[in-house]
Amino acid sequence: MKEPGMLKGPLPERRLRRTLSFAGGILFTMVVAGAGYLLSMLPVVNRLGTMIPAILLAVVYRHWSGYPERIREGIQFSSQKILRLAIILFGFQLNMEQILGEGFTLLWKDAVSILLALMAVLVLARLMGADRDLSFLLGVGTGVCGAAAIAAVSPIIGSKEEDTATGVGIIALAGTVFTLLYTLLRPFLPFSASQYGIWSGLSLHEMAHVAAAAAPAGTDALAVSLLTKLGRVFLLIPLCLVLIFWIKRKRGGDRGGKVPFPWFLAGFVGTCLIGSYLPVPQEVTEGLSALGSFLLASAMVGLGLNIHFRSLKQKALKPLIAMLIASVFLSLVSGWLVDW
């Protein structure tokens, strides 16, 4: 007969291992994200932002050392739960009062840009036989707000973590290239400073890309570009709601047709409202936004560990080409929309 102590002995050990796996995985993703942040401060690399170096470090680690199985639980927590928290904190960057006031006239142009980008990527992807889920994520990222949009939409459509990380990496790299092109072309374009700012806000991928491209044109161009871009971020909310309705309707006849409501989206709306209408000090909202950016980079490390070089080469090339063509198309159409 076994003694009671022998029966209870393994349980604390299992709890300890689980705690170490959980905490170690979260710490691992944050350390790699911190390393990516340090790398992003270097010349040339600083044009890639903070997420790309972090994802690349994770991909290289996976390639050379394999997936760190002992801390899988914490890594998955980062790539799933912390990702949603980062999206919630991202809402502090959105000033709804400013958008619904000064930027209301820009919203219809933002809506047209989103629809054109998404449709262009999906049509091109279908013609090329590209991966549908990854192409859809790239279409959303191109049309709305880059990595944040991909991270928000991916749990709604049930995309693979590998596709989410790949989409974020592609969007960030492509957006950096387009930002450099915009900056080089600006002196030769028939745009005023404010028109150039609107064009940048309508067509570039990330908020950081918009700011980097518009800043050389002056403060007026920068202000209107960010206002235009914030309108696209604002439209992420109705886009997600439409996706939820569409997926529920599409899966309605299936046995597993229920689509869980993404409660993090409610949190995102809540932080938008708090940052827009409550007297929260600017230093606090900026600090929370910075924390959200770091947590998003940490989550991307967890996602990046799922990327295989072989599958990346097989799946990503055609969606990448489709997204690049659609981005050029969006730039041309946005230039025409500026004067409307």
N, C-alpha and C positions, 0 to 999 in steps of 0.2 A: 504493500500500500504506500502511495506517494504522500509525502508530507505536504501540508498546505503551502509552505514556502516554496516548494519545488514547482507547484502549479502556478504560483503567482510570479515566479522569477522571470520567465521570458517576456511577460507583458511590459514591464518597465524598459526592458532592452529594446523591444519593438517600438515603444513610444519614443525612446531616445533616438533610435535610428531614423524614425519618421520625422522627428523634430529637426534633426541635423540635415536630413535631405531637404526638408522644406525651407529652413533658414539658409542652408548653404546654396540652394538653387537661386533664391532671391538675391542673396549677396553676390553670387557669381554674375548674374545678369547686370547688376548695378555696377560692379567693378569693371566689367567689359564696357558698359555704357560710359563710365567715367573715363576709361582709356580712349574711347572713341571721341569723347568731348575734348580731351587733351590733344588728340591728333587733329581735330577740326580747327585748332588754333594755329596750325602750321600754315605757311604760305602755300598757295595752290589748293591744298586740302580744305582750307577754310571756305572755299566756294561750294563744297559738297554738303555743308551743313553738319549736324551732329549725328544724324541717324545712319547715314551711309557708312562712315568709318566704323560705327558700332556693329552694323550688320555684317560688313566685310570681315571684321575681326571674328565674329561668331562663325561665319562660313568657313574661314581659314582654320579655325580651331576644330570645327567638325571634320574638315577634310583630313587634317593631320592627326588628330587625337581621338576622333570618334565622338559619339554623343555621350556626355557625362551621365551615365545611367544612375549613379548613386545619388544624384541630386535632381533627378528628373521631376519630382513632385514640385519642388520650388520653382524650377524653370517653367513648368506648365502653368503654375500660378501666375508668374510674371507675364507670360504670353497671353493669358486669358483674363484674369481678374484685374491685374495692374493695368493692362491695356484699356479696359473699360473705365477704370479710375482716371487714366490719363485723358481719355476723351471727355469725361465729365469736367475735368479741370480746364480743358481746352475752351470750354464755354466762356470763361472769364475774358477771353480775347475778343469776344463779340459784343459790341455796343448796339443793342437793338434800337434804342431811342435814336441814335445817330442815323442808322440805316433807314428806319421808317420815317425819319424826318428829311434830312438832306439827301439821303441816298435812295429815296423811294423811286425817283424817276430812272434810276440806274437798274432797278431790280428786273425789269422786263428784259433788258439787255443781258443781264446775268443769266436769266432763265433761258434765253435763246442760246447763249454760249454753252450752258450745261447740256441742253438737249442736242445741239449740233455735235458737240464733242462725243457724247455717249453714243449717238446714232452712227457717227462716222467710224468710231472704233469697232462697234459691233458689226456693221455692214462689211467693213474691210476684213475683219477677223473671219467672218463667215465665208467670204469669197476666197480667202487664203487657207481656209481649213485650220485656223488657229484654235488653241485651247479656249473654250467658251468662258469658263469661270475666271481665268486669269485676264482675259480680254475685257470682261465686264468690269473687273476691279480697276483695270487701267483706264477704261472709259470714264468711270466715276472719278478717279483721281485726276484725270486730265480736265474734266469738266468742272469739278467743284473745288477741292482744296488739297490735292495731293495725298500725302500719307495719312493725314487725319481722316479724310473721307474714306479711304480704303479701309482703315482700321475700324471705322464706324459701321461700314456696310458689310464687311466680311462676316461678322457673326449673324447678321440678318439673313444672308443668302447661304450660310453654312459652308463657306469656302474653307479649303485646307490651309493650315498654318503656313505651309511651304508657299502656297500661292500668294498669301497675304504678304509675306516677307519679300517675295520676288517682286510683287507689284510695287511695294513701297520703294525698293531699291531702284527699279527701273524709272519710276516717276521722279525720284529725287535726282538721279543722274541726268535724265532728259531735261528736266526743268533747269538744271544748272547750265547745260549747253545752250538752251534757249535764252536764258538770262544773259549770257555772254554775247550771244548774237544780237539781242535787243540793244544792249549797251553799245556795241560796235556800229549798229545801223542807225541809232538815234540821230546823229547829226545830219544824216542824208534823207530822213523821212519828212514828208510834208505835213507834220503835225506841230501844233503849238505844245507848250509844256503840259497844259491840262489835258489836251487830246492824247498826248503820249501816255500820260498817267492812266487815263481811262482805258486805253488800248492794252497797257500792261496788266491792269487789274482784271480785264475781261478774258485774257488769254493765257497768262502764265500760270504755272501749276501750283506752287506753294506760296504762302504768305511771305516767306523769306525771299523767294525769287522775285516777287512783285516789288518788295522794298528795295532790294539790291538793284533792280533794273531801273526803277523810277527815281531813286535818290540823286543820281547825277544830273537829272533834269531840273532839280530845284525842289523847294519845300512844297510849293503848290502842286506840282506833279506827284510828289510822294503822298500828299494828303488825299488827293482824289483817287489815286491808284489803290491805296489801302481801303478807302471807303467802297470803291467798286468791288474789290476782292472780298471784303466783309459781307457784301450782299450775296456773293456766291456761297460763302460759308453759312450764312443764314438760311439759304435755300437747301442746305443739307438736311434740315429738319423735315420739311415736306417731302423731300425725296425719299428719306428713310420710311416715312409713313406710307407713301405710295408703294414702296417695295414690299413692306409688310402686307399690305392689302393684296398686292398682286401675287405674292407667294402663297398666301392663304387661299386665294381663289384658285391658283394653279394646282395646289396640293389637296384641295378640298375633297376630291374623290378618292384620295389615297388613304390607306389605313394609318399611315404615319403623317397625315396631312396637317396636323396642328403645328403652328409656328409660334414659338414662345416669344412674348413681347420683350424687346430689348430694353430693360428698365434703365440701363445706363443712358439711353436716349432721353428719358425723363430727367435724369440727373443733369445731362447736358443742357436741356432747356432751362432747368432750375438755375444753373450757374450763369447762364445767359441773362436771366431775369435779375438775379442778385447783382451781378456786375453792372447791369444797365440802369437799375432803378433804385437800389438801396445805397445809402451813403457809406460805401466801403472805401477806405483809403486806397488811393492808387497804388501805393507801395505794396499793399496786401494783395491786390489783384494781380499786379505784375509778378510778385513772388510766387503766387499760386500758379500763374501761367508758366513761369520758368520751371516750377516743380513738375507740372504736367508734361512739359517738353522732355525733361529728364526721364520721367517715368515711361513716356512713350518710347524713348530710345532704349530703355531697359527691356520693355516688352518686345521691341524689335530684335533684341539680342536673343530672347527666347524663341522667337519665330525664325530667326536666321539659322539657328542650330538645326532646323529641320530641312535646310536646303542641301541638296546633293548637286555637285557640279554636273554630273551626267544628265540628270533630269532637268536641270536648269537649261542646259544647252538644247535639249530636245523640246522643251515646252515653251521657252521664253522668246525664241527668235522671232517667230511669226507674230505673236502679240506685240512685241517691241516694234516691229516694222509698222504694224497697223496703227499703233499709238503715235509713232513719229509722224506718219502721213496725216493722221487726224489732227495732230498738234499744229502742223503747218497750215492745214485747212482752217483750223480755228483762228490762227493768227491772221490769215487773210480776211476771213469773214468779220472778225472783230474790228479790224481796221476800217472796214466798210460801215460797221455799226456805230462807230465813234461819232459820226456826223448826224446820226438820226436823233 
